[in-house]
Amino acid sequence: MISTLLVANRGEIACRVFRTCAELGIRTVAVHSDADEDALHTRVADIAVRLPGVTPAETYLRGDLIVKAAVAAGADAVHPGYGFLAENAGFARAVLDAGLVWIGPPPGAIEAMASKTRAKELMGVPPLHEVTEADLPVLVKAAAGGGGRGMRIVRRLEDLDAELEAARAEALGAFGDGEVFAEPYLGGEAGGRHVEVQVLADTHGTVWTLGTRDCSLQRRHQKVVEEAPAPGLPADTERELRELAVRAARAVDYTGAGTVEFLVAGGRAHFLEMNTRLQVEHPVTEAVFGVDLVALQIRVAEGHALDAEPPAARGHAVEARLYAEDPARDWAPQTGTLHRLSVPGVRLDTGYGDGDTIGVHYDPLLAKAVAHAPTRAEALRKLAGALDRAAVHGPVTNRDLLVRSLRHEEFATGRVDTGFYDRHLAELTAPAPDPYAPLAAALADAHGRSRFGGWRNVPSQPQVKRYLMAGEEHEVSYRHTRTGPAPDAVGVRVVHADAHLVVLEAGGVRRGYEIARYGERVYAGPTALTALPRFPEPVAQHAPGSLLAPMPGTVARVADGLAIGDTVRAGQPLLWLEAMKMEHRIEAPVTGTLTALHATPGQQVEVGLLLAVVERP
């Protein structure tokens, strides 16, 4: 029996595994980088062990340090979570060689399936060894790991070498393995769906398939919304997927939890890969089948046999990933303090607590919200409503995008494919500001400030407040009256106002706003506003053609041979920033001459830092 378990991971998945361990009476051990010293997963674990450094390469990708941590903390088992070393056969062997229990498949199964190239060869669909014009478009992928890292779509043969290099660098930083490969790109415009099958196998010959999941709503090849079961699959297609998944598991004597992924397009199922670990989206399967997959992983690792058949499926479940990113700005990751996170009425898996800092070193995933209901329509409604009412106070997130996606007619009717965001991103990210939110914020602010002196029977001068909302400036005015601040806006009545709650009535409709303040940042209900100073401070001016850092991060590399005085063309990649485990390409804004280059590899940059200047001829 396992008594003490170390999770070789961080954040949300570490907290998720610890929760099950607590229910089973198993002591828990966290590992943490210096950047994660006070992270939530270290606070909820019974023991925490430091991994010196901040980058993944220094910490969570150091299998030797993690095994030493497990031995030092008295752990007798290691759970890899997902990402980092979860699909690293060498790490699994090191854990076993240290006399510890490995909560995962045998190293041989990982070797056979965790490398996408070897897995495809095993399943009879080898990758492309040489790409020609006739093969385009192709998808470049990392052979180890997943989560969209190391993936690039190549539509022009002349772009292939550069995209291969970029994919190798990103894969090496995320998984410690820079192997990449190319395969035909069947998604997006081809109407492909990303469908996967959850498998669970024991050491006694039983292999379960726990239904299907649809993960077609993706950005940058990383899943955003997942659901179980996959809607609208023909019965023969679903049967084929389940049979292929069992075949893949049995082919490598698989044990534990794993996922077999397919692209369903043109009425055919195309094998993509087998993930030899727990998936981020496993909670939707847990909800539909009423199981705890982590508990079952532990039972299998302890040698227990599964029942002959899995439990029956019940209802429908949907998961939405809440990211600290701005979908309207090319999904730019965001950093800062997460002041408050509350999503009522649904399951919430998170690695952050109120007041925690979202840094630049790791994935921007804040939380996963999961709703379960008897039908798909009810599950979508439940999750959309919970996210709509959620309090997410901190950096910009994709919350509004998630709500709109779940309520979009195309998605709601089950017409899903991997090109959804390519078609609909503009409408899903269009600003939809609440016209009354700035007034509510201003009235709450007025109640929160002390006023000197008593009431005088003379007209009050208008008080003006300016706020930035959805990228635009909004000005509101009010006057102090005998009964309190009153708006100048015609047709708006104040039903109630104090420093924390404002209720306004307009056109016979009442709207309540809970108010929260964090410095100049104000939340009126779900609407985020920034209070602007009465007299704006001077802003630094930059020359035309200036390239400013769009996010905090690290300069991963500069284009080979790039030097001041070079002629560059509009759209030409000049340098790459690494932020939150993804690479972001910085391109020349215009065709012209590079007159300044301030970025150097390894340099830490903040938002707005001048990186380079390209002047028009």
C-alpha positions in Angstrom: 0.0 0.0 0.0 1.2 3.5 -0.9 1.6 5.7 2.2 3.4 8.8 0.9 3.2 10.1 -2.7 5.3 12.8 -4.4 3.8 14.7 -7.4 6.5 15.5 -9.9 4.6 18.6 -11.2 3.2 21.9 -10.1 0.0 24.0 -10.1 -3.4 22.7 -10.9 -2.6 19.0 -11.5 -0.5 18.7 -8.4 -3.4 20.1 -6.3 -5.8 17.7 -8.1 -3.7 14.7 -7.2 -3.2 15.9 -3.6 -7.0 16.1 -3.2 -7.5 12.5 -4.0 -4.5 11.5 -1.8 -6.0 13.3 1.1 -9.3 11.3 0.6 -7.3 8.1 0.5 -5.2 8.9 3.6 -2.0 9.2 1.6 0.6 11.8 2.8 1.7 14.1 0.0 5.0 15.7 -1.1 5.3 18.7 -3.4 8.3 19.9 -5.3 8.7 23.5 -6.2 11.0 25.9 -8.0 12.1 29.1 -6.4 9.4 30.9 -8.3 6.8 28.5 -6.8 8.0 28.7 -3.3 4.6 29.9 -2.0 2.5 28.4 -4.7 -0.8 26.7 -3.8 0.4 23.2 -4.4 3.2 23.7 -1.9 0.7 25.0 0.7 -1.8 22.1 0.4 0.9 19.3 0.4 2.1 17.8 3.7 5.7 18.2 2.7 7.4 20.5 0.2 10.9 20.1 -1.3 12.8 22.9 -3.1 14.2 22.5 -6.6 16.8 25.3 -6.9 16.1 27.6 -9.9 13.2 29.0 -11.7 13.1 27.7 -15.3 11.6 24.3 -16.1 15.0 23.1 -17.3 16.5 23.9 -13.9 13.7 22.4 -11.9 10.6 20.4 -13.1 12.6 18.8 -15.9 15.4 17.6 -13.6 14.3 14.0 -13.0 17.4 13.4 -10.9 16.5 16.1 -8.4 12.9 15.0 -8.2 13.9 11.4 -7.4 16.3 12.7 -4.7 13.5 14.8 -3.3 11.2 11.7 -3.2 13.8 9.7 -1.3 14.6 12.5 1.1 10.9 13.1 1.9 10.3 9.4 2.5 7.9 9.0 -0.4 7.2 5.5 -1.7 5.5 6.5 -4.9 5.7 9.2 -7.6 2.9 10.6 -9.7 4.1 12.6 -12.8 0.9 14.6 -13.4 0.9 15.8 -17.0 3.5 17.8 -19.0 7.2 18.1 -17.9 8.4 14.5 -17.4 5.1 12.7 -17.5 5.9 11.0 -20.7 9.6 10.5 -20.1 10.6 6.8 -20.0 14.0 7.6 -18.5 12.4 9.4 -15.6 10.0 6.5 -15.1 12.9 4.1 -15.0 14.8 6.3 -12.5 11.8 6.3 -10.2 11.5 2.5 -10.4 15.3 2.0 -10.0 15.1 4.1 -6.7 12.7 1.5 -5.4 9.6 3.7 -5.7 6.2 3.0 -7.2 5.6 4.7 -10.5 2.0 5.9 -11.0 1.9 5.4 -14.7 2.5 2.9 -17.5 5.7 0.8 -17.8 8.7 2.6 -19.3 8.5 0.4 -22.4 5.0 1.5 -23.1 6.0 5.1 -22.7 8.9 4.6 -25.1 6.6 3.0 -27.6 3.8 5.5 -27.4 5.1 8.8 -25.9 7.2 9.5 -28.9 4.6 10.4 -31.6 6.9 9.2 -34.4 7.3 5.7 -32.9 3.6 5.5 -32.0 2.5 6.3 -35.6 4.8 3.7 -36.9 3.4 1.2 -34.4 -0.1 2.0 -35.6 0.8 1.8 -39.2 0.7 5.6 -40.0 4.3 6.7 -40.1 5.1 10.5 -40.3 6.4 12.2 -43.3 10.2 11.7 -43.7 10.5 14.2 -46.5 8.0 17.0 -47.2 7.3 18.0 -50.7 5.0 20.7 -52.3 2.3 18.0 -52.8 2.2 17.3 -49.0 1.3 20.8 -48.0 -0.1 21.9 -45.7 1.7 19.9 -43.0 1.7 20.1 -39.2 5.1 20.2 -37.4 4.8 18.6 -34.0 7.0 17.7 -31.0 7.7 14.0 -30.7 7.5 14.2 -26.9 4.8 15.9 -24.9 1.8 17.9 -26.1 -0.4 20.8 -25.0 0.2 22.6 -28.4 3.9 23.2 -27.6 6.2 22.7 -30.6 3.3 22.7 -33.1 3.4 24.8 -36.3 1.3 24.7 -39.4 3.4 25.0 -42.6 1.6 26.1 -45.8 4.7 27.1 -47.8 7.7 24.9 -48.4 10.1 27.9 -48.0 8.8 28.3 -44.4 9.5 24.7 -43.4 13.1 25.0 -42.1 12.3 28.1 -40.0 9.2 26.4 -38.5 11.1 23.2 -37.7 13.7 25.3 -35.9 11.1 27.2 -33.9 9.3 23.9 -33.0 12.5 22.3 -31.9 13.4 25.2 -29.6 9.9 25.3 -28.0 9.7 21.5 -27.5 13.2 21.4 -26.0 12.2 24.1 -23.5 8.9 22.5 -22.5 9.8 18.8 -22.5 13.6 18.6 -22.6 13.4 16.8 -26.0 13.8 18.7 -29.2 12.7 15.9 -31.6 10.0 17.1 -34.0 8.3 15.6 -37.1 5.8 16.5 -39.8 2.5 15.0 -40.8 -0.4 16.0 -43.1 -2.5 18.8 -41.7 -6.1 17.7 -41.7 -7.6 20.2 -39.3 -9.2 23.6 -39.6 -10.4 24.2 -43.1 -10.9 20.5 -43.6 -13.5 20.4 -40.9 -11.7 18.0 -38.7 -12.7 17.1 -35.2 -10.3 16.3 -32.4 -11.8 13.2 -30.6 -10.1 11.0 -28.1 -10.8 7.9 -26.1 -9.9 7.5 -22.4 -8.4 4.1 -21.6 -7.5 2.5 -18.2 -5.7 -0.8 -17.9 -4.6 -3.0 -15.0 -1.9 -5.5 -14.6 -4.4 -8.4 -14.9 -5.3 -8.0 -18.6 -8.3 -5.7 -18.3 -8.6 -2.7 -20.5 -11.4 -0.2 -20.1 -12.5 2.4 -22.6 -14.3 5.2 -20.8 -16.2 6.8 -23.7 -15.1 9.6 -26.0 -14.2 13.3 -25.5 -14.3 16.0 -28.1 -11.6 18.6 -27.8 -12.0 20.5 -31.1 -12.2 24.0 -29.7 -8.5 24.9 -29.7 -6.2 27.9 -30.0 -2.6 27.4 -31.1 -3.3 23.7 -31.1 -4.0 23.8 -27.4 -7.4 22.7 -26.1 -9.8 25.4 -24.7 -13.1 23.6 -24.3 -13.6 19.8 -23.9 -16.6 17.6 -23.5 -17.7 14.1 -23.0 -19.1 12.3 -24.8 -18.2 13.6 -28.2 -21.4 14.9 -29.6 -23.0 13.6 -32.8 -20.5 10.7 -33.5 -22.0 7.9 -35.6 -22.2 4.7 -33.7 -19.9 2.9 -36.1 -17.3 5.7 -35.8 -17.4 5.6 -32.0 -17.1 1.8 -32.0 -14.1 2.1 -34.4 -12.3 4.6 -32.1 -12.8 2.5 -29.0 -11.5 -0.6 -30.8 -8.4 1.3 -32.1 -7.8 2.6 -28.5 -7.9 -0.9 -27.0 -5.6 -2.1 -29.8 -3.1 0.6 -29.1 -3.1 -0.2 -25.3 -2.8 -3.9 -25.8 0.0 -3.5 -28.4 2.3 -2.1 -25.7 1.0 -4.0 -22.6 -0.3 -0.7 -21.3 -1.3 -0.2 -17.7 -2.7 2.8 -15.9 -4.6 5.8 -17.5 -3.9 6.9 -21.0 -5.6 8.7 -23.9 -5.7 7.8 -27.6 -6.3 10.8 -29.8 -7.8 10.9 -33.3 -8.7 13.4 -35.9 -12.1 12.6 -37.3 -12.4 14.1 -40.8 -14.3 13.2 -44.0 -16.0 10.3 -42.2 -12.6 8.7 -41.3 -10.7 8.4 -38.1 -7.0 9.3 -38.3 -4.7 8.2 -35.4 -2.8 11.1 -34.0 -1.1 9.9 -30.8 -1.4 8.2 -27.5 -0.7 10.2 -24.4 0.7 7.9 -21.8 -0.5 10.0 -18.8 -3.5 11.6 -17.3 -5.0 14.3 -19.6 -5.8 17.9 -18.6 -9.4 17.2 -19.5 -9.9 14.0 -17.5 -12.5 15.6 -15.2 -15.2 15.4 -17.9 -14.8 11.7 -18.1 -14.8 11.5 -14.3 -18.1 13.3 -14.2 -19.8 11.2 -16.9 -18.7 7.9 -15.5 -18.7 8.8 -11.8 -15.1 7.7 -11.2 -11.9 9.2 -9.7 -9.3 8.5 -12.3 -6.4 9.4 -10.0 -7.7 7.0 -7.3 -7.9 4.3 -10.0 -4.4 5.1 -11.2 -3.2 4.5 -7.6 -5.2 1.3 -7.2 -3.8 -0.1 -10.5 -0.2 0.9 -9.4 -0.9 -1.0 -6.1 -1.7 -4.1 -8.1 -5.5 -4.1 -7.7 -7.7 -5.5 -10.5 -10.3 -3.4 -12.3 -13.9 -4.6 -12.6 -14.6 -6.6 -15.8 -16.5 -3.6 -17.2 -16.4 0.1 -16.4 -19.4 1.9 -14.9 -22.2 3.1 -17.1 -22.0 6.6 -18.6 -24.4 9.2 -17.3 -25.2 12.6 -18.7 -22.9 15.1 -20.4 -19.9 17.1 -19.0 -18.1 20.1 -20.4 -14.8 21.7 -19.3 -13.5 25.1 -20.0 -9.9 26.2 -19.5 -9.5 29.6 -17.9 -6.3 31.1 -19.1 -4.5 34.3 -18.2 -4.3 35.5 -21.7 -5.9 38.1 -24.0 -7.6 36.4 -27.0 -8.0 39.8 -28.7 -4.3 40.3 -28.8 -3.1 37.1 -30.4 -3.7 35.2 -27.2 -0.9 37.1 -25.4 -0.2 35.7 -22.0 -0.8 37.9 -19.0 0.9 38.2 -15.6 0.2 39.8 -12.3 -1.7 39.2 -9.1 -4.8 37.1 -9.1 -6.8 38.9 -6.4 -9.9 36.7 -6.5 -11.1 33.6 -8.3 -14.6 32.3 -7.7 -16.7 30.2 -10.1 -19.9 29.2 -8.4 -21.9 26.0 -8.9 -19.4 23.9 -10.8 -16.2 21.9 -10.2 -13.1 24.2 -10.2 -9.6 22.7 -10.5 -7.0 25.3 -9.9 -3.4 25.8 -8.8 -3.9 29.4 -7.6 -5.4 30.9 -4.5 -6.6 34.5 -4.0 -3.6 36.8 -3.9 -1.2 34.5 -5.7 1.1 35.8 -8.4 0.9 34.6 -12.0 4.5 34.7 -13.3 6.2 34.3 -16.7 7.8 30.9 -16.2 4.9 28.5 -16.6 1.7 27.8 -18.4 -1.0 30.5 -18.2 -3.7 28.0 -17.2 -5.5 29.5 -14.1 -8.2 26.9 -13.6 -10.5 24.4 -15.2 -14.3 24.8 -14.7 -16.4 21.6 -15.2 -20.2 21.3 -15.4 -22.1 18.0 -15.5 -25.8 17.7 -16.4 -28.3 15.2 -17.8 -28.0 16.6 -21.3 -25.4 18.5 -23.4 -27.6 21.6 -23.7 -28.0 21.7 -19.9 -24.3 21.2 -19.3 -23.4 24.1 -21.7 -26.0 26.4 -20.1 -24.8 25.5 -16.6 -21.1 26.2 -17.4 -21.7 29.4 -19.4 -23.9 30.7 -16.5 -21.2 29.9 -13.9 -18.5 31.6 -15.9 -20.7 34.6 -16.6 -21.2 35.1 -12.8 -17.6 34.3 -11.9 -15.4 36.7 -10.1 -12.0 36.7 -11.9 -10.1 39.6 -10.5 -6.6 40.1 -11.8 -4.9 39.9 -15.2 -6.9 39.7 -18.4 -8.3 36.3 -19.0 -10.3 34.4 -21.7 -13.4 34.2 -19.5 -15.6 36.3 -21.9 -14.4 34.2 -24.8 -15.4 31.0 -23.0 -18.9 32.3 -22.2 -19.5 33.4 -25.8 -18.1 30.2 -27.2 -20.4 28.0 -25.0 -23.4 30.1 -26.1 -22.5 30.3 -29.8 -25.1 28.8 -32.0 -22.7 26.7 -34.0 -21.1 25.1 -31.0 -24.4 24.8 -29.1 -25.9 22.7 -31.9 -22.9 20.4 -31.9 -21.3 21.6 -35.2 -17.8 21.6 -33.8 -14.4 21.4 -35.6 -10.8 22.6 -35.0 -11.4 25.6 -37.2 -14.0 27.2 -34.9 -11.8 30.0 -33.6 -10.3 30.7 -37.0 -13.8 31.5 -38.3 -15.3 33.2 -35.2 -12.5 34.8 -33.1 -13.3 38.3 -34.3 -16.9 38.2 -33.2 -16.1 36.3 -30.0 -13.6 38.9 -28.9 -15.5 42.0 -30.1 -15.9 44.5 -27.2 -19.3 44.5 -25.5 -18.9 47.0 -22.7 -21.5 47.4 -20.0 -22.6 51.1 -20.3 -23.6 51.3 -16.7 -20.5 49.7 -15.1 -18.4 53.0 -15.1 -21.2 54.8 -13.3 -21.6 52.1 -10.7 -17.8 52.2 -10.1 -17.9 56.0 -9.7 -20.8 56.0 -7.3 -19.2 53.3 -5.2 -15.9 55.3 -5.2 -17.9 58.4 -4.0 -19.4 56.4 -1.1 -16.0 55.0 -0.2 -14.4 58.4 0.2 -14.8 60.7 3.2 -16.5 64.0 2.6 -15.6 66.9 4.9 -18.2 69.3 6.3 -22.0 69.1 6.5 -24.6 69.4 3.8 -25.1 72.9 2.4 -28.2 74.0 0.6 -26.3 75.0 -2.6 -26.0 73.3 -5.9 -23.2 70.7 -6.0 -20.7 70.9 -8.7 -20.5 67.8 -11.0 -17.9 65.3 -10.1 -16.2 63.7 -13.1 -14.6 60.2 -13.2 -12.8 58.6 -16.1 -12.3 54.9 -16.6 -10.7 52.7 -19.2 -13.1 49.8 -20.2 -12.6 47.3 -23.0 -9.8 49.5 -24.3 -11.8 52.7 -24.6 -12.1 55.7 -22.3 -15.5 56.4 -20.6 -16.4 59.5 -18.6 -19.2 59.7 -16.1 -20.4 62.5 -13.9 -22.5 62.7 -10.7 -23.4 65.2 -8.0 -23.5 65.1 -4.3 -27.0 65.4 -3.0 -28.7 65.3 0.4 -29.4 61.6 -0.1 -26.0 60.8 -1.6 -24.2 60.9 -5.0 -26.7 61.1 -7.9 -25.8 60.5 -11.6 -26.1 63.2 -14.2 -27.2 60.6 -16.7 -30.8 61.0 -17.8 -33.0 58.0 -17.1 -30.8 56.3 -14.6 -32.0 56.0 -10.9 -29.9 54.9 -8.0 -31.7 52.3 -6.1 -28.9 51.6 -3.7 -25.3 52.6 -3.5 -22.5 52.0 -1.0 -18.8 51.3 -1.3 -19.4 47.6 -2.1 -22.7 47.4 -3.9 -24.5 49.6 -6.4 -28.0 49.0 -7.8 -29.1 51.1 -10.8 -32.4 51.2 -12.6 -32.7 52.2 -16.2 -35.7 51.7 -18.5 -37.4 49.9 -15.7 -34.6 47.3 -15.4 -32.6 47.0 -12.3 -28.9 45.9 -12.4 -26.8 45.1 -9.3 -23.0 45.6 -9.3 -20.7 44.2 -6.6 -17.7 46.5 -6.4 -14.2 45.4 -5.7 -11.1 47.6 -5.9 -7.4 46.8 -6.2 -5.5 50.1 -6.5 -6.6 51.7 -9.8 -8.2 48.5 -11.0 -12.0 48.3 -10.3 -14.5 45.6 -10.9 -18.2 46.4 -11.3 -19.7 43.0 -11.4 -17.7 41.0 -14.0 -16.6 44.2 -15.8 -13.0 45.3 -15.3 -12.2 49.0 -15.3 -9.1 51.0 -14.8 -9.6 54.4 -13.0 -7.7 57.1 -14.9 -6.0 60.0 -13.2 -7.6 63.4 -13.4 -4.5 64.8 -15.1 -2.8 62.1 -17.3 0.9 61.7 -16.8 3.1 62.1 -19.9 3.6 59.0 -21.9 6.9 58.0 -23.4 7.0 58.5 -27.1 8.5 56.0 -29.5 9.6 56.4 -33.1 7.5 54.9 -35.9 8.4 51.3 -36.5 9.3 50.7 -32.9 8.9 47.1 -31.7 7.8 46.9 -28.1 7.6 43.8 -26.0 3.9 42.8 -26.0 4.3 40.7 -22.8 6.9 40.0 -20.1 9.2 37.1 -20.9 12.7 36.1 -22.1 14.3 36.7 -25.4 14.6 33.1 -26.7 16.6 34.0 -29.8 17.3 36.6 -32.5 17.1 35.8 -36.2 20.4 34.4 -37.5 22.7 37.1 -38.8 20.3 39.9 -38.0 22.3 43.2 -37.5 21.6 46.9 -37.5 21.5 48.3 -41.0 19.9 45.2 -42.5 16.9 45.5 -44.9 13.9 43.6 -43.6 10.5 43.0 -45.0 7.1 43.5 -43.4 6.2 40.3 -41.5 9.8 39.0 -41.4 10.6 37.3 -38.0 13.2 39.3 -36.2 13.2 37.6 -32.7 11.3 35.3 -30.5 10.1 35.8 -26.9 9.4 32.9 -24.6 6.6 33.5 -22.1 4.6 30.9 -20.2 6.3 27.9 -22.0 5.3 29.2 -25.4 7.4 31.1 -28.0 6.0 34.3 -29.5 7.4 35.6 -32.8 8.1 39.3 -33.1 7.9 40.4 -36.7 9.0 43.5 -38.6 6.0 45.9 -38.7 7.0 47.4 -42.1 9.5 46.9 -44.9 12.6 49.0 -44.2 15.9 49.2 -42.4 16.7 47.9 -39.0 18.1 50.9 -37.2 18.1 49.6 -33.6 18.3 46.2 -32.0 18.2 46.1 -28.2 17.2 42.5 -27.7 19.8 39.8 -26.8 19.2 36.1 -26.2 18.4 35.3 -22.5 17.4 38.9 -21.8 14.4 39.4 -19.5 12.0 41.9 -20.8 8.9 43.7 -19.4 5.8 44.8 -21.3 6.5 47.9 -23.4 10.3 47.5 -23.5 11.8 48.7 -26.8 13.2 45.7 -28.6 14.0 47.0 -32.1 13.2 49.8 -34.6 12.5 49.4 -38.3 12.4 52.6 -40.3 10.7 52.9 -43.7 13.0 53.9 -46.6 
